[in-house]
């Protein structure tokens, strides 16, 4: 071991020199290799909080889709000639040609974003967020290295700042595990809009659910029509006070459709049970009630599973 280290010792000066050269290369000012068009802006806006954009995807000089290499800051903010001229004494400086301001949805700032991001926001016009007057910068941060909206660790927090009712539902007994960090809002919803109600990521509600719950997809030999048509016939999407995100506890949920088929489906009460002289109760509804027998509620492939019992 010692002999190996002794053999490497002559290489240490070379390694140190190489590390020093790399550190100088990456620690030089962010705008050292930027296009000339950005120098004028950086004369005033040379601030770490603003310069973070120079290290992000909007300033990748080698990306042919990016106009920053040619136009610098003007590729997004416009030429802004009036802004760059020194204003008369006592007068404010003119604003940039294109401003990215919160609450100004549909403005020039959004048009600049959509000019490049048209493919990922093809359903933006007419979407719920667009109709609410939101601008891109209401959700996204541009002058930063990592956009919090694009991070799995912070996405839910940002969505919850507006969607408080939905976020509260995730605090219920049964809920999708967003607060545990195992899911994000964008796993089910397309924030820039989609062709489906609720801005879902798939073409139907059931297809969206089956992305994770594939075992419920079917096709089954014996279908349960509500499960095949719409998962929300029985389930709530965000959270519920009942198990398995059910809209209502069983047997009351089942009895909305199954009133008295094959056997009496009287709801469990204090009567008709063991030791009671009143025959109105049903012992088949004890414990998990209907699910004691009808366990395959989404469908069954068993030859004798017509009643979803196996």
VOFI-677112 format. One line per 5 residues: their letters; for each residue x, y, z of C-alpha. Coordinates in nm, 2 decimals, always signed. Each point is the difference from the previous one (the first is absolute). Layout:
N
a = X:Y:Z  ...
END
This chain:
310
xxxxx = +0.00:+0.00:+0.00  +0.28:+0.24:+0.10  +0.20:-0.08:-0.31  -0.31:+0.08:-0.22  -0.03:+0.34:+0.16
xxxxx = +0.37:+0.07:-0.04  -0.04:-0.07:-0.38  -0.28:+0.25:-0.02  +0.18:+0.28:+0.19  +0.17:+0.14:-0.31
xxxxx = -0.34:+0.05:-0.16  -0.14:+0.22:+0.28  +0.12:+0.33:-0.14  -0.16:-0.08:-0.33  -0.33:-0.09:+0.17
xxxxx = +0.00:+0.31:+0.21  +0.07:+0.22:-0.30  -0.28:-0.16:-0.19  -0.25:+0.05:+0.29  +0.11:+0.36:+0.03
xxxxx = -0.06:+0.06:-0.37  -0.35:-0.16:+0.01  -0.09:+0.20:+0.31  +0.10:+0.33:-0.17  -0.19:-0.10:-0.31
xxxxx = -0.33:-0.06:+0.19  +0.05:+0.28:+0.26  +0.04:+0.28:-0.24  -0.29:+0.25:-0.03  -0.32:-0.14:-0.14
xxxxx = +0.01:+0.24:-0.29  +0.37:-0.05:-0.10  -0.10:-0.21:-0.30  -0.33:+0.15:-0.08  -0.09:+0.18:-0.32
xxxxx = +0.08:+0.36:-0.04  -0.37:+0.09:+0.00  -0.03:-0.09:+0.37  +0.29:+0.23:+0.11  -0.21:+0.31:+0.00
xxxxx = -0.27:-0.16:+0.22  +0.26:-0.14:+0.24  +0.15:+0.34:+0.06  -0.30:+0.07:+0.22  -0.16:-0.34:+0.06
xxxxx = +0.31:-0.18:+0.12  -0.16:-0.15:+0.31  +0.02:-0.37:+0.12  -0.38:-0.02:+0.02  -0.04:+0.10:-0.36
xxxxx = +0.32:-0.16:-0.14  -0.13:-0.35:+0.10  -0.18:-0.01:-0.33  +0.34:+0.00:-0.17  +0.07:-0.35:+0.14
xxxxx = -0.34:-0.14:-0.10  -0.16:-0.13:-0.31  -0.10:+0.34:-0.13  +0.36:+0.10:-0.06  +0.16:-0.32:-0.14
xxxxx = +0.21:+0.14:-0.28  +0.05:-0.33:-0.17  -0.37:-0.07:-0.04  -0.11:+0.09:-0.35  -0.36:+0.05:+0.11
xxxxx = +0.12:+0.28:+0.24  +0.03:+0.35:-0.14  +0.19:+0.12:+0.30  +0.33:-0.06:-0.17  -0.08:+0.26:-0.26
xxxxx = -0.23:+0.25:+0.17  +0.08:-0.04:+0.37  -0.26:+0.14:+0.24  -0.18:+0.15:-0.30  -0.11:-0.35:-0.11
xxxxx = -0.26:+0.01:+0.27  -0.03:+0.37:+0.11  +0.01:+0.15:-0.35  +0.24:+0.27:-0.12  -0.11:+0.24:+0.28
xxxxx = +0.19:+0.30:-0.15  -0.20:+0.25:+0.21  +0.08:-0.20:+0.31  +0.38:+0.01:-0.07  +0.01:+0.37:-0.06
xxxxx = +0.08:+0.21:+0.31  -0.32:+0.18:+0.10  -0.01:+0.38:+0.06  +0.08:+0.11:+0.35  -0.29:-0.07:+0.24
xxxxx = -0.18:-0.22:-0.24  -0.04:-0.38:+0.04  +0.17:-0.23:-0.25  -0.23:-0.15:-0.26  -0.10:-0.36:+0.04
xxxxx = +0.13:-0.28:-0.22  -0.20:-0.07:-0.31  -0.11:-0.34:+0.13  -0.08:-0.03:+0.37  -0.07:-0.32:+0.18
xxxxx = -0.25:+0.10:+0.27  -0.22:-0.21:+0.22  -0.37:+0.02:-0.07  +0.04:+0.12:-0.36  -0.10:-0.32:-0.18
xxxxx = -0.02:+0.02:-0.38  +0.24:+0.29:-0.01  +0.33:+0.04:-0.19  +0.19:-0.20:+0.25  -0.22:-0.31:-0.05
xxxxx = +0.04:+0.04:-0.38  +0.38:-0.01:+0.03  -0.02:-0.32:+0.21  -0.25:-0.17:-0.24  +0.22:+0.09:-0.29
xxxxx = +0.25:-0.27:+0.12  -0.22:-0.21:+0.22  -0.29:-0.04:-0.24  +0.03:-0.38:-0.01  -0.04:-0.05:+0.38
xxxxx = -0.28:+0.25:+0.03  -0.21:-0.07:-0.31  -0.32:-0.01:+0.22  +0.09:+0.32:+0.19  -0.25:+0.22:-0.18
xxxxx = -0.34:-0.07:+0.16  +0.14:-0.19:+0.29  -0.11:+0.06:+0.36  +0.32:+0.18:+0.09  +0.00:+0.22:-0.31
xxxxx = -0.37:+0.09:+0.06  +0.09:+0.10:+0.35  +0.24:+0.26:-0.13  +0.31:-0.17:+0.12  +0.33:+0.08:-0.17
xxxxx = +0.29:-0.24:-0.04  +0.19:+0.17:+0.28  -0.29:-0.05:+0.24  +0.12:-0.36:+0.03  +0.35:+0.00:-0.16
xxxxx = +0.32:+0.18:+0.11  +0.22:+0.10:-0.29  +0.30:+0.16:+0.16  +0.10:-0.30:+0.20  +0.21:-0.31:-0.05
xxxxx = -0.27:-0.24:+0.11  -0.37:+0.09:-0.06  -0.18:-0.12:+0.32  -0.30:-0.08:-0.22  +0.21:-0.26:-0.18
xxxxx = +0.13:-0.16:+0.32  -0.18:-0.30:+0.15  +0.09:+0.13:+0.34  -0.17:+0.33:-0.03  -0.27:-0.05:-0.27
xxxxx = -0.28:-0.09:+0.24  +0.07:+0.29:+0.22  -0.03:+0.25:-0.29  -0.32:-0.15:-0.13  -0.15:+0.00:+0.35
xxxxx = +0.06:+0.38:+0.03  -0.31:+0.04:-0.22  -0.17:-0.34:+0.01  -0.05:+0.01:+0.38  -0.33:-0.20:+0.00
xxxxx = +0.15:-0.29:-0.19  +0.31:+0.01:+0.22  -0.21:-0.02:+0.31  -0.16:-0.32:-0.13  +0.34:-0.17:+0.00
xxxxx = +0.00:+0.03:+0.38  -0.29:-0.24:+0.03  +0.02:-0.35:+0.12  +0.02:-0.15:-0.35  +0.18:+0.20:-0.26
xxxxx = +0.25:-0.02:-0.28  +0.36:+0.03:+0.15  +0.09:+0.34:-0.12  +0.10:+0.13:+0.35  +0.23:-0.31:+0.03
xxxxx = +0.19:+0.11:-0.31  -0.10:-0.31:-0.20  -0.22:+0.19:-0.25  -0.02:+0.34:-0.16  -0.30:+0.19:-0.13
xxxxx = +0.14:-0.04:-0.35  -0.02:-0.38:+0.02  -0.38:+0.04:-0.07  -0.05:+0.36:-0.12  +0.15:+0.19:-0.29
xxxxx = +0.05:+0.35:+0.13  +0.01:+0.16:-0.34  -0.33:-0.16:-0.09  -0.12:-0.31:-0.19  -0.29:-0.12:-0.21
xxxxx = -0.17:-0.16:+0.31  -0.21:+0.15:+0.28  +0.22:+0.06:+0.30  +0.31:+0.04:-0.22  +0.09:-0.36:+0.04
xxxxx = +0.32:-0.14:-0.15  -0.18:-0.28:-0.19  -0.30:+0.00:-0.23  -0.25:-0.13:+0.26  -0.03:+0.00:+0.37
xxxxx = +0.03:-0.38:+0.02  +0.32:-0.01:-0.22  +0.15:+0.25:+0.24  -0.08:-0.21:+0.31  +0.12:-0.32:-0.17
xxxxx = +0.34:+0.15:-0.05  +0.06:-0.11:+0.36  -0.29:-0.23:+0.07  +0.06:-0.23:-0.29  -0.15:-0.30:+0.18
xxxxx = -0.34:+0.17:-0.02  +0.03:+0.05:-0.37  -0.16:-0.32:-0.13  -0.14:-0.11:-0.23  -0.19:-0.24:+0.23
xxxxx = -0.22:-0.30:-0.08  -0.25:+0.15:+0.24  +0.00:+0.38:-0.01  -0.12:+0.24:+0.27  -0.16:+0.27:-0.22
xxxxx = +0.07:+0.30:+0.23  +0.37:-0.10:+0.03  +0.03:-0.04:-0.38  -0.17:+0.33:-0.07  +0.13:+0.25:+0.25
xxxxx = +0.22:-0.06:+0.31  -0.16:+0.31:+0.16  -0.33:-0.18:+0.02  +0.13:-0.15:+0.32  +0.33:+0.18:+0.08
xxxxx = +0.10:+0.36:+0.07  +0.33:+0.10:-0.17  +0.18:+0.19:+0.27  -0.10:-0.12:+0.34  -0.29:-0.15:+0.20
xxxxx = -0.10:-0.06:+0.36  -0.08:-0.36:-0.10  +0.24:-0.28:-0.10  +0.13:-0.04:-0.35  -0.10:+0.36:-0.09
xxxxx = -0.37:-0.11:-0.01  -0.26:+0.27:-0.04  -0.21:-0.16:+0.28  +0.05:-0.29:+0.23  -0.13:-0.34:-0.09
xxxxx = -0.27:-0.14:+0.00  -0.16:+0.34:-0.06  +0.21:+0.06:-0.31  -0.10:-0.34:-0.15  -0.36:+0.05:+0.09
xxxxx = -0.02:+0.31:-0.22  -0.03:-0.25:-0.29  -0.06:-0.34:+0.16  -0.32:+0.03:+0.20  -0.12:-0.36:+0.04
xxxxx = +0.16:-0.23:-0.25  +0.04:-0.37:+0.08  -0.02:+0.05:+0.37  -0.13:+0.27:+0.24  +0.26:+0.28:+0.02
xxxxx = -0.14:+0.17:+0.31  +0.26:+0.24:+0.14  +0.17:-0.12:+0.32  -0.17:+0.14:+0.30  -0.05:-0.09:+0.37
xxxxx = -0.28:-0.23:-0.09  -0.02:-0.35:-0.15  +0.35:-0.10:+0.13  +0.09:-0.29:+0.22  -0.20:+0.01:+0.32
xxxxx = -0.26:+0.24:-0.14  -0.37:-0.10:-0.05  -0.05:+0.25:-0.29  +0.07:-0.16:-0.34  +0.08:+0.32:-0.19
xxxxx = +0.38:-0.02:+0.00  +0.23:-0.21:-0.21  +0.30:-0.19:+0.13  +0.15:+0.00:-0.35  +0.06:+0.37:+0.05
xxxxx = +0.23:-0.03:+0.30  +0.37:+0.08:-0.01  +0.08:+0.12:-0.35  -0.37:-0.04:-0.09  -0.05:-0.06:-0.38
xxxxx = +0.38:-0.06:-0.04  -0.02:-0.31:+0.22  -0.13:-0.19:-0.30  +0.03:+0.24:-0.30  +0.38:+0.05:+0.01
xxxxx = +0.07:+0.05:-0.37  -0.20:+0.32:-0.03  +0.19:+0.12:-0.31  -0.06:-0.32:-0.20  +0.07:-0.37:+0.00
xxxxx = +0.14:-0.25:-0.24  -0.11:-0.30:+0.21  -0.26:-0.22:-0.18  -0.22:+0.02:+0.30  +0.07:+0.37:+0.07
xxxxx = -0.33:+0.14:-0.14  -0.07:+0.15:+0.34  +0.36:+0.14:+0.03  +0.05:-0.25:+0.29  +0.32:-0.16:-0.12
END
